[in-house]
Amino acid sequence: MQRRQLMATAAALAVPCVSRAADPAPFDAQTVRGMARALAAKGYEAPDTRLPDPLAKLSYDDYRTIRFDAGQSLWRGRGLPFEAQFFHRGSIFGAKVDLFEVAEGRAQPLRYRPEQFGFGAIPPPDADLGYAGFRLHAPLNRPDYFDEVAVFLGASYFRAVGRGLLYGLSARGLSIKTADPGGEEFPAFTAFWLERPQPGTNSIVVTGLIDSPSAAAAMRCAIRPGDDTIFDIELTLFPRDDIAQPGIATMTSMFMFDPGDRAGADDYRRAVHDSDGLMMLTGRGEELWRPISNPQTLQVSSFVDTSPRGFGLMQRKRSLRDFEDLEARYEKRPSLWVEPIGDWGEGVVQLVEIPTKDEVHDNIVAFWRPKQPLRAKSEHNFTYRLHWAVGAPTRSTLARFTDTRSGAGGAGARLFVLDASGGALKGLAADAKPRLAIGTDRGKIQNPVAYPNPDQDGWRIAFELLPEDARAAELRVQLLLGDTPLTETWIRRWTA
């Protein structure tokens, strides 16, 4: 599905369910949780997404010509560390999202005004159509300019950037039934409360109300822009129905090809992707690296864990030479790391890889799925921290895998060549005798070798997989010195 369509397909799930009274209403940390609880106790009502034809029929590119007047930004000229700008409804963003400003414990509706927007050749609407979402600006890259640092637009999607980075992958407030043959359910934000930031601070609190046929939820975000832009999230979820396939801390990205996975790619660029791997830090402290791929058929991988310490979709390639795309600048796309707070118990980190032939399609999804279904009429709380940054904030002495390549081996085998560098491999003596731990659940591993790679101050690992009769195999590789790990654990699914 095209990424802009994916972000908006279920924007139509938004349901106006909050008061638009003119007088400010009391507001505290429990207000939106109470709304979500009450909403879940009622039957789901699909929203009215009707728009006047000129707006409803806009192409996405034409929709983007509707510009918010930056001079009318919320908090402009008040000496505050953030400003907010709003998105107009139109095109695939048809659902109205109610917006409120919170100050001194009171919530005031932010009234839609068409004069806030430049419509170009599009006839300005004469109705109170409301907003589709918003974006936050702050002096991220230099003190005298308010950069765009985060955006909330479409279903329950949101994005952010760290210093020096550009927008790439997205996060989601909640996902349900991802990759289910019966179809995915897209929960959507229906309202947001923006708490007026305090002068001299570097944080802002945004709370969103989420609704969908299966659940309602409240999501509180404390946002701190910086080298790593941090979202401290408290998600409170109220299922209407039993949910067997919830996605918590969901992230959505794109991988089209790289030098190790170029099947069908006739392109001058060396690589095209927002993320190149799933990194995990398990509850037992094992560090895993799973290169992602653009498969021939839908692939779903589940990594069983208890009390995970972190996981995320990473962009490890950081040079223009890795991509050669002066427009998209994929080397500047952020990684996104999820740091669970508290004990999340048993479950799986699930990775979904969807075939794509175009870089405008998001085709990679990762999330946490609890082992037990979320029962109807119950309450579930998940607290976690999102890091939008160059890499994961973990402290590790282990080397990381930087490249994965494969090609034809001998006599029906598949050759894999991996490069790892940094950490414990940095400066490792050339005459050191590390050992390889390699495994596969199907087929046979043959001709494994490891040797120094002086160009990376690291080591190269090569081996062949002889599939025999297998159509798929789960591979696992680690380099050790004695019993001491030197690298993270590389894992990969091979398919015929």
Secondary structure, 3 states (H helix, E strand, C coil): CEHHHHHHCCHHHCCCCCCCCCCCEECCCCHHHHHHHHHHCCCCCCCCCCCCHHHHCCCHHHHCCCEECHHHCECCCCCCCCEEEEEECECCECCCEEEEEEECCEEEECCCCHHHEECCCCCCCCCCCCEEEEEEEECCCCCCCCEEEEEEECCCEEEECCCCCCCCCEEECCEECCCCCCCCECCEEEEEEEECCCCCCCCEEEEEEEECCCEEEEEEEEEECCCCEEEEEEEEEEECCCECCEEEEEEEECEEEECCECCCCCCCCCCEECCCEEEEECCCCCEEEEECCCCCCCEEEEEEEECCCEEEEECCCCCHHHCCCCCCCHHHCCEEEEEEECCCCEEEEEEEECCCCCCCECCEEEEEEECCCECCCCCEEEEEEEEEECCCCCCCCCEEEEEEEEEECCCCCEEEEEEEECHHHCCCCCCCCCEEEEEECCCEEEEEEEEEECCCCEEEEEEEEECCCCCEEEEEEEEEECCEECECEEEEEEEC
